[in-house]
Each structure stands twice: as C-alpha cells, then as structure tokens.
Amino acid sequence: MYNSKYSGLILCGDFNCPKIEWHFGSFSSSRADESSFENDLIDCLEDCFFYRNVLEPTFQSALGYQRSLLDLVITEDPDRIYSILHGSPLGKTNKGHLTLIWEYELKSKEINSDKTFCSSKNTNKNKPWMTKELREQIREKFKVWKTYMASGMVGLIIKYLEYNVIVKMELAQSELLEFPAVTFCNINPYDYTIEENYKIASDYLNESFLSNDIDLKSCNKRTRNQLRFGISNLEGFKLEKMLVSCEYDRKPCNLQNFYPQKPDYFGNCFTFNFGKDSLGQSIPIEKVKRPTVLDGLQVKLFIGPRESQPCWEDKYGAVVVVHNQTSFPLYLEEGIFVPTGFETNLVLNKNIINKLPKPHSNCVKNVSDKAEVDTVYFRNTIEAYGSYNQKWCARNCSLDKISQENTIKCSNLNLTTLFEKNDCLKNFDNITKYYGFCMTQCPIECEYSFYSIVKNAAGFPSYRQNLKLLSNESFRSKFSNGTVSLEQVKDSVLSFNVYFSQKTYMRIEEKAELSFESLLGNLGGQFGLFLGLSFLTFAEVFEILFEIGKIFWINRSQTKTEVQPFSASAEKI
C-alpha cells in the first residue's frame, strides 16, 4: 500500500459485528469470544493504526431507531474523510442499513511513518524486526491504554465542557423574611359616582350610558379605549374613597402607607410596602412577624355601587398584584382579580432562584449594568426602571414591535378622528405575537424571586358586618344616592388578606455538575493511577529495546554468515 503503486486505502461495507462496542476514538471492545472475527477485526484495526471513520449507528429498526453500527468505512489516514452523512435506508422500508455519503481525499498530505507497520502482505519479510513477540507486547501496551481510556479521564473533560448543572431545592428558614409589595387597582378606571365624570363621558358618547338600556351604542369594549384616548380629564377612584379599612401586623395602616401608581390600562392604583410613602419618600420595608392571616395585610375596599359600573365593563371588582419592591407591578400578566361580596385570602410562599451565569446559561448577573447585554430593550429597561426585569423588558419589547407594526398599518388607512387614530395605533390585542423574539432580547436574571400564591375565599360581609358598615356615616357618603340597601353594600365592597403560611422560603439553586476544582481533583487522581501503571510497566520498555536490538544483531550476523561462503565458492569455480 505504501509503495509507488498505491498511496492510500479505503475499505467499506457491512462488517456485521453487532457485538462490538465501538467507543469514541480507535479503541473498542467486543462481547464475543477471544478467537472470534470481532476481536480479530479490532486487533487488525489497532495493529495497523487504521481509522474506521463511522461513529454513529448505521442500522435502523422498523420503528426508526438507529440501534447498531454495522457498516464501516476504513482508511489508513484520518485526513482522507472528514465527515460522513447518514441518509435514509435504501428502498421503501423504514428498516435496514442507512445510506452513507462521504467525500474521499485522493491526495493525502503525508504518509505517517507509523503506518509502515502494515506495509505489505509479508510483513515479516519487509520488516524483520516486527516479530510475533513484539506484536504481543504492542497489544499489551494497547490494553494498558484501554485501561487508561476506561478510567474516564477523557469523559471527565467532555462532561466538564458540557457545563451541565444540578438543581438543588432547599426549604430555608428565615427570621427576617421581607413582606412583599402589594398593589391593588379598581377594575373600572373611572369613578362615575362623580357627577362631573358622568357628564363629561355622557356628552362625549352622546348618550346616557348608565341607563338600563342594553342596546346602547357605547356598550362595547372599544368604548374603554375611546375614553382613554379621547378624554384626558376623567378622574379615577381616589384612595380615600376606595379604602374602607386596612391593617398590617394587627396595627392600622393609613393613606400615607400607600405609594400611588398610574398604569396605562387601569385607573389609579396604590402599593403597600413599596419602600415609599404616598409622597415618594423612602420608608422602611415591613418584615414578616408571624405567618398568620391576622398578622398579614388585611384590606377592605369600596369599588363603587354596581349601578355606577358602565355597560362596556364586563366585570367589576379589584385587581391585586403581589411583587417585589425592586420591580413595578405587571397588572395584566400577574394580577389576581378579586370579586365583590367575598373575602379573598392570598396565601404566599416565596421562591428564590439562583442560576449560574455563562457558560452554564445566558442569564444576566448584573441587573444594573447596561453593558451586561447588548440589546436596546435591555438598556431601555434599566434606564426606565433603574434595574433590569425580564418580564418588563419583554413587555416593553412586545409593545414597541406592535407599535411599529401599527404605525405602518394605520398610515395606510383613511383615519380622520383622533380616536380612530389612537384606537388603531394602540391596538395591543396581538401583543404575544413577538413574544419569541423578545425573549431573545431579554434574558432572564441570574438571581430573582417570585411568590407562589394559593387563593381561597369566603362570603363578605356578614349580616352584622353589613349593618355595621351601613351605620357608618363616612361609608354611606361614598354612595351618590341617599338610600343604601344591604344588597348594595355587599355588591360594592370586597376584602382581601395577604399573608405567609410559614416563615420559610424555597431556594432553588443551580450547581455545576462538575466544577473546575472537581475536574482538577479527578484528573489528578486519574493521572496518579495511570502513572502508577506506567511505573509498573517501565521495565518493559527496556525489554522491548533489548529484543529489537537482539533481533537486529541476529539478522545482521546471519547476513554476514551467508555472504562469506558464497564468496569462497566463487573463488574455487
């Protein structure tokens, strides 16, 4: 093969050796007998330093599973074939040998001198020093190498470079557990018990929308946006009107404990324990004292009489969001709707997530550094809120993409009124369209927390509590008409409680499956084992050199002995 006539080797076909366990690299093992064809094939490939090239199964079962590596493409040089493509089986059946496609490099860069071990059919004739005993010693060396490979050193390195993680879940106890921020809003953004509000909206819509007529033109969902975009001076519900009572840790809370929020979709919203008071001044964040309903937050709200709810609103009540102080509430994404006529319990459990940064994941480690991630929406989120939050980033990204799409679409329409233009430009019904794209622009934080919430409810108010509310002159003044019935009270008030079920939290933490320190420790142990084997076989090196020298000396002596008699005979002739 290595003479002037041939410069390369390729041997391919179905060798039908399912008992061979082909391993990564050149060294494999067989479940067959020692004298079987399978072991002879392995010995041949190893002795001649041939490359089998096919690394994946080539036989497919009827169900489409690739099970066995039966077909081989053998070459003398690894640079002859760079990759092999596996195609579907021949014929119309799904069962059989896969088709293999490859490109063969006709001209090899150079011939490795090591491969002259198998240069011709009569190896012993051309290479007299390659004896049977020497081959046996080479096989013994291969066995030592297999032991080294089986020790898992290469597998350890591959495992480390996969950067897999182990998830550790721990239920931790905390005596200083922070109480979350709690935001509530009236589902109806405008207070139509205010006579001026009702007059402005009726004039704008050109009809009395609080009548019992169900066929009004304004009784559709577009009216809500029409008022949002068309009228700027409608008043929402004020806190002093909505808040009937409030307690935290069995102590009353007042109006100054609530930080005002102004969302786009709802009217006025208010946040308890945001770290800021009603004027935006910093205040201490409340801690969890005891995990009971009486020691949590208890709020009772007036959301307006049922008859003052406009016909385009298909529900009424309040929306409550439980969130961290470091993030603003996501009303539509995380809001919990609380109905009137019920006392709703929101039982909390805190979860803290710690993810590993690159190279294990693409999470954001520094949520205040705008250079951490090179996307516009990431930087805009930090600029707008002072800190990064994936949900806010994805929401702003989706709104921006929909707005760009609406701008192009609405510019091609013949829109005349301001309402028609705003209604078209701010149509966000298809906000989830760009969710997949925005997730690529807004990676998750490496450290974040959220609250698992269990919701249950009971009837509210009771008959005695109803009478108590009616006897309160301040509460009766919230209604526009003078006469208030028990049913009207029940339909206009609600209660919700927010508390922890226990003073524990769930910590979910990622750990590297194989850290760099563990890798070094394992490699050190493996190297020590392999070096130990090397020292035990160190004497064999001198034995091999001695045998090669002995064979060389004997062959040289035989050559001299054969030449001398021939010369003497020639002289006699």
PLY file of the C-alpha trace (Angstrom):
ply
format ascii 1.0
element vertex 573
property float x
property float y
property float z
element edge 572
property int vertex1
property int vertex2
end_header
0.00 0.00 0.00
2.84 2.37 0.70
4.90 1.56 -2.40
4.97 3.61 -5.60
1.81 2.00 -6.99
-0.62 2.68 -4.12
-0.83 5.75 -1.92
-3.97 5.11 0.13
-6.56 2.65 1.40
-10.35 2.67 1.67
-12.26 -0.39 2.81
-16.03 -0.08 3.25
-19.01 -2.39 3.67
-21.23 -4.25 6.09
-18.93 -5.95 8.58
-21.94 -7.24 10.57
-20.34 -7.08 14.00
-23.15 -6.11 16.40
-21.23 -7.49 19.38
-18.51 -4.87 19.07
-18.93 -1.90 21.38
-17.38 0.93 19.39
-16.03 3.66 21.63
-15.01 7.19 20.84
-11.59 7.03 19.21
-9.91 3.90 17.86
-10.12 1.55 20.83
-13.16 -0.65 21.24
-14.18 -3.88 22.91
-16.18 -6.97 21.97
-18.65 -9.16 23.81
-17.69 -12.13 21.56
-15.15 -14.88 22.21
-11.45 -14.07 22.19
-10.90 -16.00 18.95
-13.91 -14.53 17.13
-13.91 -12.42 13.99
-14.95 -9.40 16.03
-11.79 -9.49 18.15
-9.64 -10.20 15.11
-11.13 -7.13 13.40
-10.43 -4.93 16.42
-6.86 -6.24 16.65
-6.32 -5.61 12.95
-7.55 -2.02 13.14
-5.45 -1.32 16.22
-2.29 -3.05 14.99
-2.39 -1.31 11.62
-3.47 2.08 13.03
-6.48 2.19 10.68
-9.40 4.60 11.16
-12.98 3.39 11.00
-14.47 6.94 10.43
-18.11 5.88 11.11
-19.05 6.96 14.62
-22.87 6.67 14.66
-25.22 3.66 14.25
-25.83 2.59 10.65
-28.69 0.08 11.06
-32.24 1.27 11.71
-35.05 -0.82 13.19
-38.64 -0.82 11.91
-39.63 1.88 14.40
-36.97 4.25 13.14
-34.50 3.78 15.98
-30.83 3.60 14.99
-29.50 0.70 17.02
-26.31 -0.87 15.63
-23.08 0.25 14.00
-22.58 -2.46 11.35
-21.16 -0.58 8.36
-17.58 0.72 8.40
-15.51 2.97 6.16
-11.86 2.18 6.96
-8.95 4.36 5.86
-5.26 4.47 6.68
-5.27 8.23 7.24
-7.78 10.33 9.28
-7.48 13.17 6.76
-8.95 11.05 3.96
-12.53 11.53 5.18
-13.68 14.50 7.27
-17.35 13.63 7.80
-19.93 11.01 6.87
-23.60 11.86 6.30
-26.24 9.32 7.32
-29.23 9.10 4.97
-32.47 7.10 5.00
-32.44 3.33 4.33
-32.49 2.09 0.76
-35.87 1.14 -0.67
-39.33 1.93 0.67
-38.92 0.24 4.04
-38.01 2.06 7.23
-35.90 -0.86 8.38
-32.40 -1.58 7.12
-28.95 -0.14 6.61
-28.69 3.62 6.34
-27.09 5.12 3.25
-23.69 6.68 3.93
-22.32 9.60 1.94
-18.78 10.94 2.20
-16.05 12.66 0.27
-12.68 10.91 -0.05
-9.45 12.90 -0.24
-7.42 11.26 -3.04
-4.19 13.06 -2.25
-3.01 12.65 1.32
-0.91 15.40 2.82
1.74 12.97 4.02
2.06 9.35 4.95
2.60 8.67 8.62
5.68 6.54 9.05
3.97 4.70 11.91
1.66 3.04 9.40
4.58 1.18 7.75
3.88 -1.48 10.39
1.38 -2.93 7.88
3.07 -2.10 4.58
2.59 -5.37 2.66
1.25 -8.89 2.80
4.56 -10.38 4.01
5.21 -8.05 6.90
7.95 -10.13 8.50
9.88 -10.18 5.22
9.95 -6.41 4.75
10.08 -5.60 8.45
12.07 -8.40 10.06
12.07 -6.77 13.47
8.24 -6.91 13.70
8.02 -10.37 15.28
5.11 -12.17 16.89
6.52 -11.50 20.34
6.79 -7.79 19.59
3.20 -7.69 18.37
2.09 -9.30 21.62
3.92 -6.61 23.57
2.26 -3.91 21.46
-1.11 -5.47 22.25
-0.24 -5.38 25.94
0.50 -1.67 25.58
-2.89 -1.21 23.96
-4.53 -2.95 26.89
-2.85 -0.51 29.27
-4.07 2.37 27.07
-7.59 0.94 27.13
-7.41 0.85 30.91
-6.43 4.49 30.85
-9.30 5.36 28.49
-11.73 3.33 30.60
-10.66 5.30 33.66
-12.88 8.12 32.38
-10.32 10.92 32.07
-11.49 11.96 28.59
-15.10 11.56 29.71
-14.44 13.90 32.65
-13.14 16.62 30.35
-16.08 16.22 27.96
-18.50 16.27 30.89
-16.95 19.47 32.22
-17.17 21.19 28.82
-20.88 20.35 28.56
-21.45 22.74 31.52
-24.37 20.76 32.90
-25.97 21.87 36.16
-27.60 20.18 39.12
-30.68 21.86 40.60
-30.71 21.99 44.37
-34.00 22.71 46.14
-33.89 23.73 49.79
-36.62 24.84 52.17
-34.89 27.51 54.26
-35.97 29.17 57.49
-35.76 32.94 57.80
-36.48 35.20 60.76
-36.11 38.36 58.65
-38.36 37.48 55.73
-39.49 40.65 53.95
-43.17 41.21 53.29
-43.77 41.83 49.58
-45.19 44.91 47.91
-48.96 44.62 47.34
-50.65 46.74 44.66
-54.40 46.99 44.10
-56.50 48.80 41.49
-60.16 49.25 40.74
-61.00 47.33 37.58
-63.14 50.27 36.49
-60.61 53.06 35.84
-63.08 55.96 36.33
-65.40 56.90 39.17
-68.79 57.62 37.64
-70.35 58.44 41.01
-68.61 61.79 40.47
-71.21 63.88 38.67
-68.65 65.75 36.54
-67.15 62.46 35.30
-70.57 61.16 34.28
-71.46 64.41 32.50
-68.17 64.57 30.52
-68.41 60.92 29.42
-72.12 61.17 28.50
-71.52 64.27 26.40
-68.57 62.64 24.66
-70.54 59.47 23.89
-73.74 61.41 23.21
-75.87 59.09 25.36
-76.64 58.30 29.00
-74.57 55.13 29.38
-75.72 54.28 32.94
-79.30 53.62 31.92
-80.76 50.09 31.88
-80.91 50.09 28.09
-78.70 47.19 26.89
-78.77 48.31 23.26
-76.70 51.42 23.77
-74.05 52.23 21.13
-71.41 52.59 23.84
-71.89 49.05 25.20
-68.81 47.60 23.55
-65.21 47.11 24.62
-63.89 49.78 22.25
-65.57 52.46 24.38
-62.99 51.93 27.15
-60.17 52.86 24.77
-62.27 55.61 23.27
-62.50 57.31 26.67
-58.83 56.62 27.49
-57.59 58.22 24.28
-60.33 60.79 23.74
-60.75 62.33 27.22
-57.88 63.35 29.48
-59.69 64.86 32.49
-61.73 61.91 33.80
-60.93 61.14 37.46
-60.19 57.67 38.75
-61.04 56.32 42.19
-59.13 58.09 44.94
-57.59 56.10 47.75
-59.57 57.86 50.47
-62.78 56.75 48.78
-61.70 53.18 47.99
-60.04 52.32 51.31
-62.59 51.24 53.91
-60.05 49.82 56.38
-56.50 48.50 56.44
-54.39 46.59 58.97
-50.91 45.10 58.95
-49.46 43.10 61.82
-52.65 43.84 63.79
-51.95 47.58 63.52
-53.93 50.04 61.38
-52.31 51.41 58.23
-53.21 54.81 56.81
-53.25 56.63 53.48
-49.59 57.62 53.82
-48.53 53.94 53.67
-49.62 53.60 50.02
-47.50 54.67 47.06
-49.64 55.81 44.07
-49.19 54.10 40.69
-50.64 55.23 37.35
-50.90 52.28 34.97
-51.98 52.66 31.38
-54.87 50.21 31.41
-56.40 50.73 34.86
-57.15 53.97 36.67
-55.48 54.80 39.97
-53.52 52.01 41.67
-51.88 52.01 45.10
-49.00 49.97 46.52
-48.46 48.99 50.14
-44.90 48.32 51.40
-43.17 49.61 48.28
-40.46 51.28 50.37
-42.02 54.67 49.58
-44.90 56.62 51.11
-47.67 58.50 49.33
-45.28 61.39 48.61
-42.49 59.17 47.28
-40.34 59.46 50.40
-38.38 56.37 51.48
-39.84 54.36 54.36
-38.71 51.03 55.95
-39.88 47.81 54.34
-42.11 45.71 56.59
-40.93 42.31 57.82
-42.97 39.16 58.39
-43.58 38.87 62.12
-45.83 35.80 62.27
-47.24 33.63 59.47
-50.96 34.07 60.18
-53.82 35.87 58.47
-54.19 38.28 61.39
-50.52 39.28 61.19
-50.54 39.87 57.45
-52.13 42.62 55.36
-55.92 42.97 55.68
-57.62 45.40 53.29
-61.28 46.22 52.75
-62.19 48.25 49.65
-65.15 50.11 48.24
-65.14 49.80 44.44
-68.31 51.76 43.72
-72.00 50.78 43.56
-72.92 48.21 40.96
-75.32 50.57 39.19
-72.45 53.02 38.50
-70.47 50.40 36.59
-70.61 51.23 32.85
-72.10 48.74 30.42
-68.85 48.26 28.45
-67.12 46.77 31.51
-67.93 43.04 31.59
-66.64 42.63 35.17
-66.11 44.71 38.27
-64.06 44.34 41.41
-60.36 44.85 42.09
-57.09 43.52 40.71
-54.29 42.70 43.19
-50.61 42.19 42.31
-48.04 40.75 44.75
-44.50 41.62 43.67
-41.01 42.56 44.85
-40.08 46.09 45.86
-37.42 46.09 43.11
-39.98 45.71 40.32
-43.13 47.50 39.27
-46.39 45.53 39.12
-47.45 43.72 35.96
-51.21 44.09 36.20
-52.42 42.08 33.22
-49.70 39.41 33.47
-49.62 38.80 37.25
-52.79 40.43 38.54
-55.34 38.44 40.57
-58.96 39.53 40.19
-60.81 39.85 43.49
-64.64 39.94 43.33
-67.04 41.92 45.46
-69.13 40.13 48.06
-66.17 37.93 49.10
-63.19 37.97 51.42
-60.26 36.55 49.43
-57.17 35.08 51.06
-53.88 35.18 49.14
-51.54 32.75 50.90
-47.90 33.29 49.93
-44.79 31.19 49.62
-41.58 32.86 48.48
-39.26 31.26 45.92
-35.69 32.45 45.34
-33.92 31.35 42.15
-30.14 31.37 41.72
-28.93 30.44 38.22
-25.33 30.00 37.12
-24.06 32.63 34.63
-22.11 31.96 31.44
-21.01 29.47 30.24
-23.75 27.48 32.01
-26.56 29.83 30.88
-27.17 33.24 29.31
-28.70 34.81 32.41
-28.00 38.39 33.48
-25.70 38.59 36.50
-25.54 42.38 37.00
-29.09 43.76 36.61
-27.95 47.40 36.89
-25.18 47.32 34.27
-26.42 48.39 30.83
-23.36 46.85 29.20
-24.20 43.37 30.50
-26.35 42.54 27.44
-26.02 44.25 24.08
-29.70 44.79 23.19
-31.71 48.01 23.00
-34.59 46.67 25.10
-32.26 45.53 27.88
-30.71 49.01 28.14
-34.09 50.74 27.88
-35.49 48.69 30.75
-32.64 49.71 33.07
-32.98 53.36 32.03
-36.75 53.34 32.66
-36.86 51.42 35.95
-33.33 51.67 37.35
-32.96 47.88 37.39
-33.49 45.06 34.95
-36.52 42.79 34.98
-37.10 40.25 32.22
-40.89 40.50 32.25
-40.84 44.29 31.93
-38.21 44.06 29.20
-40.28 41.52 27.23
-43.45 43.58 27.71
-41.84 46.81 26.51
-40.25 44.97 23.60
-43.61 43.48 22.55
-45.35 46.86 22.84
-42.63 48.51 20.78
-42.80 45.92 18.00
-46.61 46.06 17.87
-46.48 49.88 17.82
-44.09 49.82 14.87
-46.40 47.42 13.05
-49.48 49.53 13.89
-47.78 52.73 12.67
-47.25 51.24 9.22
-50.71 49.67 9.10
-52.59 52.76 10.34
-50.75 55.12 7.95
-52.35 53.26 5.07
-55.85 53.71 6.45
-58.08 56.74 5.96
-58.47 57.67 9.63
-59.91 61.10 10.37
-60.73 61.44 14.08
-58.22 61.43 16.92
-59.99 58.47 18.50
-59.75 56.38 15.32
-56.02 57.09 15.07
-55.34 56.32 18.75
-57.55 53.26 18.66
-55.59 51.92 15.68
-52.13 52.86 16.93
-52.71 51.47 20.43
-54.38 48.22 19.49
-52.32 45.74 21.50
-54.62 42.72 21.25
-51.89 40.76 19.46
-49.17 41.61 21.98
-47.97 38.00 22.23
-47.04 37.93 18.52
-43.43 38.98 19.18
-43.01 37.12 22.45
-40.50 34.64 20.98
-38.35 37.40 19.50
-38.45 39.47 22.69
-37.26 36.54 24.80
-34.06 36.54 22.75
-33.61 40.25 23.51
-34.48 39.94 27.19
-32.56 37.18 29.00
-33.62 36.04 32.43
-31.89 37.29 35.56
-29.40 35.03 37.32
-30.95 35.87 40.68
-34.64 36.64 41.09
-37.59 35.75 43.29
-41.32 35.31 42.91
-44.30 34.37 45.04
-46.42 31.25 44.76
-49.98 32.21 45.67
-52.80 29.98 46.89
-56.21 31.63 46.69
-59.31 30.87 48.74
-62.40 32.90 49.59
-65.41 33.24 51.89
-68.56 35.37 51.78
-68.21 39.00 52.81
-69.59 41.00 54.51
-71.61 39.04 57.03
-75.03 40.33 58.01
-73.71 42.01 61.18
-70.72 43.48 59.35
-73.09 44.80 56.69
-75.17 46.56 59.31
-72.01 47.99 60.86
-70.90 49.46 57.54
-74.33 50.98 56.93
-74.29 52.62 60.36
-71.04 54.40 59.43
-71.85 57.83 58.02
-68.49 58.10 56.28
-69.15 54.84 54.41
-72.70 55.86 53.40
-71.33 59.08 51.92
-69.46 57.04 49.30
-72.79 56.36 47.57
-74.29 59.09 45.39
-77.92 58.47 46.43
-79.19 58.75 49.98
-80.82 55.34 50.45
-78.46 52.35 50.57
-79.62 48.75 50.95
-77.77 45.77 52.41
-77.55 44.24 48.93
-75.96 47.41 47.55
-73.31 47.28 50.27
-72.49 43.64 49.51
-72.17 44.38 45.79
-69.84 47.35 46.31
-67.29 46.10 48.85
-64.66 43.41 48.97
-61.95 42.24 51.33
-58.60 40.59 50.71
-55.87 39.32 53.02
-52.23 38.74 52.07
-50.07 36.63 54.38
-47.45 33.89 54.54
-48.37 30.35 55.50
-44.97 29.83 57.13
-41.73 31.72 57.75
-39.80 29.72 55.20
-38.90 30.14 51.58
-37.92 27.79 48.80
-34.39 28.29 47.48
-33.81 26.78 44.04
-30.12 26.91 43.20
-28.06 25.69 40.28
-24.74 23.98 40.96
-22.19 22.93 38.36
-22.41 19.18 37.81
-18.61 19.16 37.53
-16.79 22.25 38.76
-13.29 23.19 37.66
-11.91 22.31 41.08
-13.55 18.87 40.96
-12.22 18.36 37.44
-8.67 19.07 38.59
-9.07 16.75 41.55
-10.44 13.91 39.43
-7.80 14.40 36.74
-5.09 14.38 39.39
-6.40 11.09 40.72
-6.61 9.58 37.25
-3.10 10.76 36.35
-1.80 9.26 39.56
-3.42 5.92 38.72
-2.09 5.96 35.17
1.42 6.95 36.25
1.34 4.12 38.73
0.58 1.70 35.89
3.36 3.29 33.84
5.98 2.74 36.54
4.90 -0.88 36.91
5.45 -1.44 33.18
8.53 0.78 32.92
10.86 -2.21 32.77
9.02 -3.48 29.68
10.42 -0.55 27.69
13.97 -1.79 28.20
12.84 -5.34 27.45
11.37 -4.24 24.08
14.51 -2.29 23.19
16.64 -5.29 24.12
14.52 -7.61 21.97
14.66 -5.26 18.96
18.43 -4.93 19.31
18.81 -8.68 19.67
16.75 -9.36 16.52
18.64 -6.71 14.60
22.02 -8.19 15.70
20.96 -11.76 14.83
19.71 -10.74 11.35
22.92 -8.83 10.73
25.04 -11.77 11.80
23.04 -14.12 9.57
23.57 -11.80 6.59
27.35 -11.83 7.13
27.42 -15.61 7.58
25.52 -16.18 4.28
27.75 -13.85 2.22
31.16 -15.33 3.22
30.60 -18.95 1.92
29.27 -17.64 -1.37
32.49 -15.68 -1.98
34.69 -18.71 -1.22
32.81 -20.92 -3.64
33.17 -18.35 -6.40
36.93 -18.36 -5.99
37.06 -22.16 -6.36
35.00 -22.05 -9.54
0 1
1 2
2 3
3 4
4 5
5 6
6 7
7 8
8 9
9 10
10 11
11 12
12 13
13 14
14 15
15 16
16 17
17 18
18 19
19 20
20 21
21 22
22 23
23 24
24 25
25 26
26 27
27 28
28 29
29 30
30 31
31 32
32 33
33 34
34 35
35 36
36 37
37 38
38 39
39 40
40 41
41 42
42 43
43 44
44 45
45 46
46 47
47 48
48 49
49 50
50 51
51 52
52 53
53 54
54 55
55 56
56 57
57 58
58 59
59 60
60 61
61 62
62 63
63 64
64 65
65 66
66 67
67 68
68 69
69 70
70 71
71 72
72 73
73 74
74 75
75 76
76 77
77 78
78 79
79 80
80 81
81 82
82 83
83 84
84 85
85 86
86 87
87 88
88 89
89 90
90 91
91 92
92 93
93 94
94 95
95 96
96 97
97 98
98 99
99 100
100 101
101 102
102 103
103 104
104 105
105 106
106 107
107 108
108 109
109 110
110 111
111 112
112 113
113 114
114 115
115 116
116 117
117 118
118 119
119 120
120 121
121 122
122 123
123 124
124 125
125 126
126 127
127 128
128 129
129 130
130 131
131 132
132 133
133 134
134 135
135 136
136 137
137 138
138 139
139 140
140 141
141 142
142 143
143 144
144 145
145 146
146 147
147 148
148 149
149 150
150 151
151 152
152 153
153 154
154 155
155 156
156 157
157 158
158 159
159 160
160 161
161 162
162 163
163 164
164 165
165 166
166 167
167 168
168 169
169 170
170 171
171 172
172 173
173 174
174 175
175 176
176 177
177 178
178 179
179 180
180 181
181 182
182 183
183 184
184 185
185 186
186 187
187 188
188 189
189 190
190 191
191 192
192 193
193 194
194 195
195 196
196 197
197 198
198 199
199 200
200 201
201 202
202 203
203 204
204 205
205 206
206 207
207 208
208 209
209 210
210 211
211 212
212 213
213 214
214 215
215 216
216 217
217 218
218 219
219 220
220 221
221 222
222 223
223 224
224 225
225 226
226 227
227 228
228 229
229 230
230 231
231 232
232 233
233 234
234 235
235 236
236 237
237 238
238 239
239 240
240 241
241 242
242 243
243 244
244 245
245 246
246 247
247 248
248 249
249 250
250 251
251 252
252 253
253 254
254 255
255 256
256 257
257 258
258 259
259 260
260 261
261 262
262 263
263 264
264 265
265 266
266 267
267 268
268 269
269 270
270 271
271 272
272 273
273 274
274 275
275 276
276 277
277 278
278 279
279 280
280 281
281 282
282 283
283 284
284 285
285 286
286 287
287 288
288 289
289 290
290 291
291 292
292 293
293 294
294 295
295 296
296 297
297 298
298 299
299 300
300 301
301 302
302 303
303 304
304 305
305 306
306 307
307 308
308 309
309 310
310 311
311 312
312 313
313 314
314 315
315 316
316 317
317 318
318 319
319 320
320 321
321 322
322 323
323 324
324 325
325 326
326 327
327 328
328 329
329 330
330 331
331 332
332 333
333 334
334 335
335 336
336 337
337 338
338 339
339 340
340 341
341 342
342 343
343 344
344 345
345 346
346 347
347 348
348 349
349 350
350 351
351 352
352 353
353 354
354 355
355 356
356 357
357 358
358 359
359 360
360 361
361 362
362 363
363 364
364 365
365 366
366 367
367 368
368 369
369 370
370 371
371 372
372 373
373 374
374 375
375 376
376 377
377 378
378 379
379 380
380 381
381 382
382 383
383 384
384 385
385 386
386 387
387 388
388 389
389 390
390 391
391 392
392 393
393 394
394 395
395 396
396 397
397 398
398 399
399 400
400 401
401 402
402 403
403 404
404 405
405 406
406 407
407 408
408 409
409 410
410 411
411 412
412 413
413 414
414 415
415 416
416 417
417 418
418 419
419 420
420 421
421 422
422 423
423 424
424 425
425 426
426 427
427 428
428 429
429 430
430 431
431 432
432 433
433 434
434 435
435 436
436 437
437 438
438 439
439 440
440 441
441 442
442 443
443 444
444 445
445 446
446 447
447 448
448 449
449 450
450 451
451 452
452 453
453 454
454 455
455 456
456 457
457 458
458 459
459 460
460 461
461 462
462 463
463 464
464 465
465 466
466 467
467 468
468 469
469 470
470 471
471 472
472 473
473 474
474 475
475 476
476 477
477 478
478 479
479 480
480 481
481 482
482 483
483 484
484 485
485 486
486 487
487 488
488 489
489 490
490 491
491 492
492 493
493 494
494 495
495 496
496 497
497 498
498 499
499 500
500 501
501 502
502 503
503 504
504 505
505 506
506 507
507 508
508 509
509 510
510 511
511 512
512 513
513 514
514 515
515 516
516 517
517 518
518 519
519 520
520 521
521 522
522 523
523 524
524 525
525 526
526 527
527 528
528 529
529 530
530 531
531 532
532 533
533 534
534 535
535 536
536 537
537 538
538 539
539 540
540 541
541 542
542 543
543 544
544 545
545 546
546 547
547 548
548 549
549 550
550 551
551 552
552 553
553 554
554 555
555 556
556 557
557 558
558 559
559 560
560 561
561 562
562 563
563 564
564 565
565 566
566 567
567 568
568 569
569 570
570 571
571 572
